[in-house]
């Protein structure tokens, strides 16, 4: 036996979580509904491995200065660098490029899986999390982007989130990149400043134009006294940038050669195309009956560097109470956009693509807040208690378990070494609906005792003294061993009816 000094300390790495049965079942329940919508739209499943060659994943995470920063990477025995995937989109691009000649195009697929970020963990920020993606590769028209947005609206409603409690927000990176290029922030040398600007614009819905103007300039001091350093743009640059993305008149006083030059650049670069694409998306959304559910919103930026066109986010708009008891808006539960250059990295030719990614854990938390992911209808296994441990008795208990399982009833025989009282405690912890008891007397009579734990707990709560409880043996019946399956099924059906009636009452 290991000494105390030799024991390994049981500890979970920072940024990772263990998932318990209720969480797993809730996630599966939610993902089954999402999968139905994806399938309804004609998307097909595909699965890629958790590990890819590092160069295949590419360097697209924001704020990373080194090739492997932000991802978990290691060298293989042939000195090739491998990385755990940081999203599901980059591996899809590799898969499409590798199987380009054999797959139908446009290629419509969905995937669910774990992704990993080698980032500093924090509250609600994990190093491993699950995403559920859908992508269309090979469709250049913004009809594919509009369809993604409409499909996400349908996903929200399939999960029980009513209209008005969510919105799919859309903008276009071509507009953002075009105006940044016009005001002199194009080129690799300005990549860092562009990122700060995009972060500022992302706060439009939170701080409004005036707050964003501060973040675009010297910086912003919030109510708590925290200071956020700004992007360092001039007042003229900030005003022009906001006027363009908000589609508002530019009100700077008097003629200005610099503004004239910016306007000429803007007319000839990607911004004009970006606005036209947003108009097309709006028209398609309107025609399909999704007006109000999908909205054009300039605060949608998206952080990944591979986006090249329309970008979108699914946002929940209802209030939830945080751990401090404060009312807060839940916010984004997924996002995506067009990434026309990702597959092209492998092919050397244009391959248009667009997709959407749902953050499974975050959306699951939201649904729990809404009461849409109740797993209380999941019942534990019927537990056959072990009263005698000779081979013949154990064989008889195992036969009961087998009969229940063949009838489609979850069941298990107690496999520990404890006595009656700990076995009952075990059954309670397992959430067992009932237990089967057969001692020597029952065995001689060809009978079993069946104790309804759910009804027993309810009745016991109404009994005030132990004598009455022992005499009554609440919710316990004696049945012929041959009628075991029939009697257990009656108990399970009665419990199901009680749950249904309770749900109706709520």
C-alpha positions as CSV (number, residue, x, y, z in Angstrom):
1,X,0.0,0.0,0.0
2,X,1.4,3.4,-1.0
3,X,2.4,5.7,1.8
4,X,1.0,9.2,2.1
5,X,4.2,10.6,0.7
6,X,3.9,8.3,-2.4
7,X,0.4,9.1,-3.2
8,X,-0.3,11.1,-6.4
9,X,-2.5,14.2,-5.7
10,X,-5.8,14.0,-7.4
11,X,-6.2,17.3,-9.2
12,X,-7.9,18.6,-12.3
13,X,-5.8,20.7,-14.7
14,X,-6.8,24.4,-14.8
15,X,-9.1,25.2,-17.6
16,X,-10.7,21.8,-17.8
17,X,-13.9,20.3,-16.3
18,X,-15.3,16.9,-15.5
19,X,-18.7,16.3,-16.9
20,X,-21.3,14.5,-14.7
21,X,-24.2,12.3,-16.0
22,X,-26.8,15.1,-16.0
23,X,-24.5,17.4,-18.0
24,X,-23.8,14.6,-20.5
25,X,-27.5,13.8,-20.9
26,X,-28.4,17.4,-21.2
27,X,-25.8,18.0,-23.9
28,X,-26.9,14.9,-25.9
29,X,-30.5,16.0,-25.7
30,X,-29.7,19.5,-27.0
31,X,-27.4,18.2,-29.7
32,X,-30.0,15.8,-30.9
33,X,-32.3,18.7,-31.6
34,X,-29.6,20.7,-33.4
35,X,-28.7,17.6,-35.5
36,X,-32.3,17.4,-36.6
37,X,-32.3,20.9,-38.0
38,X,-28.9,20.4,-39.7
39,X,-30.2,17.2,-41.3
40,X,-33.4,19.0,-42.3
41,X,-31.3,21.5,-44.2
42,X,-29.6,18.7,-46.1
43,X,-26.2,18.7,-44.2
44,X,-24.3,15.4,-43.8
45,X,-22.1,14.4,-40.9
46,X,-18.4,14.1,-41.1
47,X,-15.7,13.6,-38.4
48,X,-12.1,14.7,-38.4
49,X,-9.4,13.8,-35.8
50,X,-8.6,15.9,-32.8
51,X,-4.9,16.2,-34.0
52,X,-3.7,17.8,-37.2
53,X,-0.4,18.9,-38.6
54,X,0.3,22.3,-37.1
55,X,0.9,24.0,-40.5
56,X,-2.5,22.6,-41.7
57,X,-4.3,24.3,-38.9
58,X,-2.6,27.6,-39.7
59,X,-2.1,30.6,-37.6
60,X,-5.5,32.2,-37.3
61,X,-6.1,32.6,-33.6
62,X,-6.2,36.3,-32.5
63,X,-3.4,37.8,-30.3
64,X,-0.8,35.1,-31.1
65,X,2.8,36.1,-31.9
66,X,4.4,32.7,-32.1
67,X,3.3,29.9,-34.5
68,X,2.3,27.5,-31.8
69,X,1.0,30.0,-29.2
70,X,-2.7,29.5,-28.4
71,X,-2.7,25.8,-29.4
72,X,-1.4,22.6,-27.7
73,X,1.4,21.3,-29.9
74,X,4.1,18.6,-29.8
75,X,6.6,16.9,-32.2
76,X,6.1,13.4,-33.5
77,X,8.9,10.9,-33.7
78,X,9.6,12.0,-37.3
79,X,10.0,15.6,-36.0
80,X,6.7,16.8,-37.6
81,X,4.8,19.3,-35.5
82,X,1.3,18.2,-34.5
83,X,-1.4,20.3,-32.7
84,X,-4.7,19.7,-31.0
85,X,-7.4,21.4,-33.2
86,X,-8.5,24.8,-31.9
87,X,-11.7,24.8,-33.9
88,X,-13.6,22.5,-36.3
89,X,-13.3,24.7,-39.4
90,X,-9.6,24.5,-40.1
91,X,-9.6,20.7,-40.0
92,X,-12.7,20.7,-42.3
93,X,-10.7,22.8,-44.8
94,X,-7.9,20.2,-44.8
95,X,-10.5,17.4,-45.2
96,X,-12.2,19.1,-48.2
97,X,-8.9,19.9,-49.9
98,X,-7.7,16.3,-49.4
99,X,-10.9,14.8,-50.8
100,X,-11.8,17.6,-53.2
101,X,-12.3,15.4,-56.3
102,X,-14.6,12.9,-54.6
103,X,-17.0,15.0,-52.6
104,X,-20.1,16.7,-54.0
105,X,-19.8,20.5,-54.4
106,X,-21.1,22.5,-52.8
107,X,-20.2,20.3,-49.9
108,X,-22.6,20.6,-47.0
109,X,-21.5,19.0,-43.7
110,X,-21.9,19.2,-40.0
111,X,-19.5,18.1,-37.1
112,X,-19.5,18.0,-33.4
113,X,-16.4,17.7,-31.3
114,X,-13.9,18.9,-28.8
115,X,-11.6,21.7,-29.5
116,X,-8.6,23.0,-27.4
117,X,-7.1,26.4,-26.7
118,X,-3.8,26.8,-24.9
119,X,-4.9,30.1,-23.3
120,X,-5.1,31.4,-19.8
121,X,-8.2,29.9,-18.2
122,X,-10.7,32.1,-16.3
123,X,-14.4,32.1,-15.2
124,X,-16.4,30.5,-18.0
125,X,-13.2,30.3,-20.2
126,X,-12.0,26.8,-20.7
127,X,-9.1,25.1,-22.5
128,X,-11.3,22.3,-23.8
129,X,-14.8,22.9,-25.1
130,X,-17.3,21.4,-27.5
131,X,-18.5,23.0,-30.8
132,X,-21.2,21.9,-33.2
133,X,-20.6,23.2,-36.7
134,X,-22.3,23.3,-40.0
135,X,-20.5,24.5,-43.2
136,X,-21.1,24.9,-46.9
137,X,-18.0,24.7,-49.1
138,X,-18.0,25.6,-52.8
139,X,-20.9,28.1,-52.7
140,X,-19.8,31.7,-53.7
141,X,-23.2,33.3,-53.4
142,X,-24.3,35.1,-50.2
143,X,-27.4,32.9,-50.4
144,X,-25.3,30.3,-48.5
145,X,-24.5,32.9,-45.8
146,X,-28.2,33.9,-45.5
147,X,-29.1,30.2,-45.2
148,X,-26.6,29.8,-42.4
149,X,-28.3,32.6,-40.5
150,X,-31.8,31.3,-41.1
151,X,-30.8,27.8,-40.0
152,X,-29.4,29.2,-36.8
153,X,-32.7,30.9,-36.1
154,X,-34.4,27.6,-36.7
155,X,-32.0,25.9,-34.3
156,X,-32.8,28.4,-31.6
157,X,-36.5,27.8,-31.9
158,X,-36.1,24.0,-32.1
159,X,-34.4,24.3,-28.7
160,X,-37.4,26.1,-27.3
161,X,-36.0,29.6,-27.4
162,X,-38.9,31.8,-28.4
163,X,-38.7,34.7,-30.9
164,X,-37.7,37.9,-29.1
165,X,-35.3,35.9,-26.8
166,X,-32.7,35.6,-29.5
167,X,-31.4,37.4,-32.6
168,X,-29.0,36.3,-35.4
169,X,-26.8,39.4,-36.0
170,X,-24.9,39.8,-39.3
171,X,-22.2,42.2,-40.7
172,X,-19.4,41.9,-43.2
173,X,-15.7,41.9,-42.8
174,X,-15.3,43.4,-46.3
175,X,-16.8,46.6,-45.0
176,X,-14.6,46.6,-41.9
177,X,-11.4,45.7,-43.8
178,X,-12.3,48.2,-46.5
179,X,-12.7,51.2,-44.2
180,X,-9.6,50.3,-42.2
181,X,-7.6,50.1,-45.4
182,X,-9.1,53.5,-46.5
183,X,-8.0,55.3,-43.3
184,X,-4.5,53.9,-43.6
185,X,-4.6,50.7,-41.5
186,X,-4.0,48.2,-44.2
187,X,-0.9,46.0,-44.5
188,X,0.8,43.5,-42.1
189,X,2.5,46.3,-40.2
190,X,-0.9,47.5,-38.9
191,X,-2.2,44.0,-38.0
192,X,-2.0,44.7,-34.2
193,X,-3.7,48.1,-34.4
194,X,-6.5,46.6,-36.7
195,X,-7.2,44.0,-34.0
196,X,-7.6,46.7,-31.3
197,X,-9.9,48.6,-33.6
198,X,-12.0,45.5,-34.3
199,X,-12.3,44.9,-30.6
200,X,-13.5,48.4,-30.1
201,X,-16.2,48.0,-32.8
202,X,-17.3,44.7,-31.2
203,X,-18.3,46.8,-28.1
204,X,-20.8,49.0,-30.1
205,X,-23.9,47.2,-28.7
206,X,-22.4,47.5,-25.2
207,X,-21.0,51.0,-25.1
208,X,-22.7,52.8,-28.0
209,X,-20.9,55.0,-30.6
210,X,-19.5,57.4,-28.0
211,X,-18.0,54.7,-25.9
212,X,-16.5,53.1,-29.0
213,X,-15.1,56.5,-30.1
214,X,-13.1,56.6,-26.9
215,X,-11.8,53.1,-27.5
216,X,-10.8,54.0,-31.0
217,X,-8.9,57.0,-29.7
218,X,-6.9,57.4,-26.5
219,X,-8.9,54.9,-24.4
220,X,-11.8,54.6,-22.1
221,X,-12.3,54.8,-18.3
222,X,-15.3,52.8,-17.2
223,X,-17.6,53.4,-14.1
224,X,-15.4,51.1,-12.0
225,X,-12.3,53.0,-12.7
226,X,-10.8,50.5,-15.0
227,X,-8.9,52.0,-18.0
228,X,-8.8,50.3,-21.4
229,X,-6.1,51.6,-23.7
230,X,-7.4,52.8,-27.1
231,X,-6.4,52.1,-30.6
232,X,-4.8,55.6,-31.0
233,X,-6.8,56.7,-34.0
234,X,-7.2,60.4,-34.7
235,X,-10.6,62.0,-34.1
236,X,-11.0,62.3,-37.9
237,X,-10.3,58.6,-38.4
238,X,-12.6,57.6,-35.6
239,X,-15.5,59.8,-36.9
240,X,-15.0,58.6,-40.4
241,X,-14.9,54.9,-39.4
242,X,-18.1,55.1,-37.3
243,X,-19.9,57.1,-40.0
244,X,-19.2,54.4,-42.6
245,X,-20.0,51.3,-40.6
246,X,-23.2,52.9,-39.1
247,X,-24.2,54.3,-42.5
248,X,-24.5,57.8,-41.1
249,X,-23.6,61.1,-42.8
250,X,-20.0,62.2,-42.1
251,X,-20.4,65.5,-40.3
252,X,-16.8,66.7,-40.1
253,X,-16.7,70.5,-40.8
254,X,-15.5,71.8,-44.2
255,X,-13.8,70.1,-47.2
256,X,-10.9,67.8,-46.3
257,X,-8.5,66.4,-48.9
258,X,-7.7,63.4,-46.6
259,X,-11.4,62.5,-46.3
260,X,-11.7,62.9,-50.1
261,X,-8.9,60.4,-50.5
262,X,-10.5,58.0,-48.1
263,X,-13.8,58.2,-50.0
264,X,-12.0,57.4,-53.3
265,X,-10.3,54.4,-51.7
266,X,-13.5,53.2,-50.2
267,X,-15.4,53.4,-53.5
268,X,-12.7,51.2,-55.2
269,X,-12.1,48.6,-52.5
270,X,-14.0,45.7,-50.9
271,X,-16.3,47.8,-48.7
272,X,-18.7,48.6,-51.5
273,X,-19.0,44.9,-52.3
274,X,-19.5,44.2,-48.6
275,X,-22.5,46.6,-48.3
276,X,-24.0,45.1,-51.5
277,X,-23.7,41.6,-49.9
278,X,-25.4,42.8,-46.7
279,X,-28.3,44.2,-48.8
280,X,-28.6,40.9,-50.6
281,X,-28.7,39.0,-47.3
282,X,-31.3,41.3,-45.9
283,X,-33.5,40.8,-49.0
284,X,-33.2,37.0,-48.8
285,X,-34.0,37.0,-45.1
286,X,-37.0,39.2,-45.7
287,X,-38.3,37.0,-48.6
288,X,-38.0,33.9,-46.4
289,X,-39.9,35.3,-43.5
290,X,-37.0,35.7,-41.1
291,X,-37.3,39.5,-40.7
292,X,-36.5,40.5,-37.1
293,X,-34.9,37.1,-36.3
294,X,-31.9,37.9,-38.5
295,X,-30.6,41.5,-38.3
296,X,-27.8,43.5,-39.9
297,X,-25.6,44.8,-37.0
298,X,-22.2,46.6,-37.4
299,X,-21.0,45.5,-34.0
300,X,-20.5,41.9,-35.3
301,X,-16.8,41.5,-35.8
302,X,-15.7,37.9,-35.0
303,X,-12.1,37.4,-33.8
304,X,-10.6,34.7,-36.1
305,X,-8.4,36.1,-38.8
306,X,-9.7,33.7,-41.6
307,X,-13.0,35.4,-42.1
308,X,-13.3,37.2,-45.5
309,X,-16.9,38.3,-45.9
310,X,-20.2,38.1,-44.0
311,X,-19.9,37.3,-40.3
312,X,-22.7,36.4,-37.9
313,X,-23.5,35.6,-34.3
314,X,-26.4,34.0,-32.5
315,X,-27.2,36.1,-29.4
316,X,-29.6,35.4,-26.6
317,X,-31.3,38.6,-25.5
318,X,-33.0,37.5,-22.3
319,X,-31.7,38.4,-18.8
320,X,-30.1,35.8,-16.5
321,X,-28.9,36.1,-12.9
322,X,-25.2,35.7,-12.5
323,X,-23.3,34.4,-9.4
324,X,-23.4,37.8,-7.8
325,X,-27.2,38.0,-8.1
326,X,-27.0,40.6,-10.9
327,X,-29.2,40.7,-14.0
328,X,-27.1,40.3,-17.1
329,X,-27.9,39.6,-20.8
330,X,-26.7,36.1,-21.7
331,X,-25.1,37.1,-25.0
332,X,-23.5,35.1,-27.8
333,X,-23.9,31.3,-28.0
334,X,-22.4,30.8,-31.4
335,X,-21.0,32.5,-34.5
336,X,-19.4,32.1,-37.9
337,X,-18.9,33.6,-41.3
338,X,-17.4,33.3,-44.7
339,X,-13.8,32.0,-45.0
340,X,-13.1,31.9,-48.8
341,X,-9.3,31.6,-48.3
342,X,-9.0,28.6,-45.9
343,X,-9.4,25.8,-48.4
344,X,-7.5,27.8,-51.0
345,X,-4.4,27.5,-48.8
346,X,-4.2,23.9,-49.8
347,X,-5.6,24.0,-53.3
348,X,-4.0,27.2,-54.7
349,X,-7.3,28.1,-56.3
350,X,-10.4,30.0,-55.0
351,X,-12.7,27.8,-52.9
352,X,-15.5,29.7,-51.3
353,X,-16.9,28.5,-47.9
354,X,-19.1,29.6,-45.1
355,X,-20.1,28.1,-41.8
356,X,-21.5,28.5,-38.3
357,X,-20.3,27.1,-34.9
358,X,-22.4,26.6,-31.8
359,X,-20.7,26.7,-28.4
360,X,-22.3,23.7,-26.9
361,X,-21.5,24.3,-23.2
362,X,-22.6,28.0,-23.3
363,X,-25.8,27.2,-25.1
364,X,-26.5,24.4,-22.7
365,X,-26.1,26.7,-19.7
366,X,-28.6,29.1,-21.4
367,X,-31.1,26.4,-22.0
368,X,-30.8,25.3,-18.3
369,X,-31.6,28.9,-17.3
370,X,-34.7,28.7,-19.4
371,X,-35.7,25.3,-18.0
372,X,-35.4,23.8,-21.5
373,X,-33.0,21.0,-20.6
374,X,-34.7,19.2,-17.8
375,X,-33.2,15.7,-17.4
376,X,-35.3,14.8,-14.4
377,X,-37.2,12.3,-16.6
378,X,-34.1,10.2,-16.8
379,X,-34.5,7.4,-14.3
380,X,-31.7,5.2,-12.8
381,X,-31.6,1.4,-13.0
382,X,-33.7,-1.0,-11.0
383,X,-31.3,-2.4,-8.4
384,X,-31.5,-6.1,-7.4
385,X,-30.1,-6.3,-3.9
386,X,-27.8,-9.1,-2.9
387,X,-29.0,-10.7,0.3
388,X,-27.1,-14.0,0.0
389,X,-23.8,-14.5,-1.7
390,X,-23.7,-18.2,-2.4
391,X,-23.4,-19.1,-6.1
392,X,-27.0,-20.3,-6.5
393,X,-28.4,-17.1,-5.0
394,X,-26.1,-14.9,-7.1
395,X,-27.2,-16.8,-10.2
396,X,-30.8,-16.2,-9.3
397,X,-30.3,-12.5,-8.8
398,X,-28.5,-12.3,-12.1
399,X,-31.4,-14.0,-13.8
400,X,-33.7,-11.3,-12.5
401,X,-31.5,-8.6,-13.9
402,X,-31.3,-10.4,-17.2
403,X,-35.1,-10.7,-17.4
404,X,-35.5,-7.0,-16.7
405,X,-32.9,-6.0,-19.3
406,X,-34.5,-8.2,-22.0
407,X,-37.7,-6.4,-21.3
408,X,-36.0,-3.1,-22.0
409,X,-35.8,-2.0,-18.3
410,X,-32.5,-0.6,-17.0
411,X,-31.3,-2.9,-14.3
412,X,-28.2,-4.0,-12.3
413,X,-27.3,-6.4,-9.6
414,X,-25.5,-4.8,-6.6
415,X,-21.8,-5.8,-7.0
416,X,-20.3,-4.4,-3.8
417,X,-19.6,-6.2,-0.6
418,X,-21.9,-4.2,1.8
419,X,-25.0,-5.2,3.7
420,X,-28.7,-4.3,3.3
421,X,-28.6,-0.7,4.6
422,X,-25.6,0.5,2.4
423,X,-27.2,-1.3,-0.6
424,X,-30.4,0.8,-0.1
425,X,-28.3,3.9,0.2
426,X,-26.5,2.9,-3.0
427,X,-29.8,2.5,-4.8
428,X,-30.9,6.0,-3.7
429,X,-27.7,7.5,-5.0
430,X,-28.2,5.8,-8.3
431,X,-31.6,7.3,-8.6
432,X,-33.1,3.8,-8.8
433,X,-36.9,3.8,-9.2
434,X,-37.2,0.6,-7.2
435,X,-35.2,-2.2,-5.7
436,X,-35.7,-6.0,-5.8
437,X,-35.3,-7.9,-2.5
438,X,-35.2,-11.7,-2.2
439,X,-33.9,-13.3,1.0
440,X,-34.1,-17.0,1.8
441,X,-37.7,-16.8,2.9
442,X,-38.8,-15.1,-0.4
443,X,-36.7,-17.6,-2.4
444,X,-38.4,-20.6,-0.7
445,X,-41.8,-19.1,-1.5
446,X,-40.8,-18.2,-5.1
447,X,-41.4,-14.5,-4.4
448,X,-39.7,-11.2,-4.4
449,X,-40.2,-8.0,-2.5
450,X,-40.3,-4.9,-4.8
451,X,-39.8,-1.5,-3.0
452,X,-40.9,1.6,-5.0
453,X,-38.3,4.1,-3.8
454,X,-40.0,7.1,-5.3
455,X,-43.4,6.5,-3.8
456,X,-41.8,5.2,-0.6
457,X,-39.9,8.5,-0.1
458,X,-43.1,10.4,-0.6
459,X,-45.1,8.3,1.8
460,X,-42.3,8.2,4.4
461,X,-42.3,12.0,4.5
462,X,-46.0,11.8,5.6
463,X,-45.3,9.3,8.4
464,X,-44.3,10.9,11.7
465,X,-43.0,8.0,13.8
466,X,-40.7,5.0,13.1
467,X,-43.2,2.4,14.5
468,X,-45.8,3.4,11.9
469,X,-43.1,3.4,9.2
470,X,-41.9,-0.1,10.1
471,X,-45.4,-1.5,10.2
472,X,-46.5,0.1,7.0
473,X,-43.3,-0.6,4.9
474,X,-44.4,2.2,2.5
475,X,-44.7,1.3,-1.2
476,X,-43.3,-2.2,-0.8
477,X,-45.2,-5.2,-2.4
478,X,-44.7,-8.9,-2.5
479,X,-44.9,-10.5,-6.0
480,X,-44.4,-13.9,-7.6
481,X,-40.8,-14.1,-9.0
482,X,-42.4,-15.1,-12.3
483,X,-44.3,-11.8,-12.3
484,X,-41.2,-9.6,-11.6
485,X,-41.1,-7.9,-15.0
486,X,-44.8,-7.2,-15.0
487,X,-44.9,-5.7,-11.5
488,X,-41.8,-3.5,-12.1
489,X,-43.3,-2.2,-15.3
490,X,-46.4,-1.2,-13.5
491,X,-44.4,0.8,-10.9
492,X,-42.4,2.5,-13.7
493,X,-45.5,3.4,-15.6
494,X,-47.1,4.8,-12.4
495,X,-44.0,6.9,-11.8
496,X,-44.0,8.2,-15.4
497,X,-47.7,9.2,-15.0
498,X,-46.9,11.1,-11.8
499,X,-44.0,13.0,-13.5
500,X,-46.3,13.9,-16.4
501,X,-49.0,15.2,-14.1
502,X,-46.5,17.2,-12.1
503,X,-45.1,18.7,-15.3
504,X,-48.7,19.7,-16.4
505,X,-49.3,21.3,-13.0
506,X,-46.2,23.5,-13.5
